[in-house]
């Protein structure tokens, strides 16, 4: 996997304890071009503290351009931002 570290727009649902569960996200590629990627499976869910920022890390599997790919998504708890970190 290569590091991308791009901000993404995410659709997610939260359980009673406030834990997010990502469903799908939009990735802007060019100026007017964007693709929507559906998350088929969440493989692992971890917590990380990077530079004082608490983050949730999701290793997921989804279909991108007709091929099953693995990718890593980070959710920053303090700012509520989603980042596509590796693909």
NORJOWO-V953528 format. One record per helix or strand of 2 or more residues. SS is the DSSP state (H for helix, E for strand). FROM is the first residue (numbers start at 0). LEN is the number of residues. If there is no record, write none. Layout:
# NORJOWO-V953528
[[SS & FROM & LEN] [SS & FROM & LEN]]
This chain:
# NORJOWO-V953528
[[E & 2 & 12] [E & 19 & 9] [E & 33 & 17] [E & 52 & 12] [E & 66 & 10] [E & 80 & 6]]
